[in-house]
Amino acid sequence: MALGLLFLLLLMNVGVALLPVYGSEDDCWVDDRVDYAVCFKTERCRSICLGHSYVDGRCQWGFPNLLPYCQCLRSKCHS
């Protein structure tokens, strides 16, 4: 009985950890892997994002992506 309760508590904790956090800074950035697949120059990423009516652009590095990619800032978010 105690083992079943412990298993249930572990499942609940994992489920809570997998829920997305809304309103965070990362929700403001949209991936653009079509127009600029590998982002080498932030200026080019920014110009592509501005052409798509976004506010700003950046080259995003990070795990699990081995190559940087372009992200565009939504207009309703502030950087």
C-alpha positions in Angstrom: 0.0 0.0 0.0 2.8 2.4 0.9 4.6 1.6 -2.3 1.6 2.4 -4.4 1.1 5.7 -2.6 4.8 6.6 -3.1 4.5 5.7 -6.8 1.4 7.9 -7.2 3.2 10.8 -5.5 6.1 10.4 -7.9 3.8 10.4 -10.9 2.1 13.6 -9.7 5.4 15.4 -9.2 6.6 14.4 -12.7 3.3 15.6 -14.2 3.6 19.0 -12.5 7.2 19.3 -13.7 6.1 18.8 -17.3 3.5 21.5 -17.4 4.6 24.5 -19.4 5.2 27.8 -17.6 3.2 30.5 -19.3 4.2 34.1 -19.1 7.9 33.4 -19.0 10.4 35.3 -21.2 10.8 32.2 -23.4 7.2 32.4 -24.5 7.9 35.7 -26.2 10.4 34.2 -28.6 9.3 32.4 -31.8 11.7 30.0 -33.6 12.4 30.8 -37.3 14.2 27.8 -38.7 12.9 28.3 -42.2 14.2 31.7 -43.4 17.5 31.5 -41.6 18.2 27.8 -40.7 21.6 28.3 -39.0 22.0 31.6 -37.4 25.6 33.0 -37.7 24.8 36.8 -37.7 22.4 38.4 -35.2 22.0 41.4 -37.6 20.6 39.1 -40.4 18.3 37.4 -37.9 17.0 40.7 -36.7 16.4 42.0 -40.3 14.5 38.8 -41.2 12.4 39.1 -38.0 11.6 42.7 -38.7 10.5 41.7 -42.2 8.0 39.3 -40.6 6.6 42.1 -38.4 8.4 41.0 -35.2 10.1 43.4 -32.9 13.6 41.9 -32.6 15.6 38.8 -33.4 18.5 36.9 -31.8 20.7 33.9 -32.5 19.8 31.2 -29.9 22.4 28.7 -28.7 21.6 25.9 -26.3 21.2 22.3 -25.6 20.0 20.1 -27.4 20.6 22.2 -30.5 24.2 21.9 -31.7 23.8 24.8 -34.2 22.4 28.2 -33.4 19.0 29.2 -34.8 17.1 32.4 -35.3 14.4 33.5 -32.8 12.0 36.4 -33.3 10.5 38.5 -30.5 6.7 38.9 -30.5 5.4 42.4 -30.6 3.4 42.2 -27.3 6.5 41.2 -25.3 9.2 43.6 -24.0 12.9 42.6 -24.0 
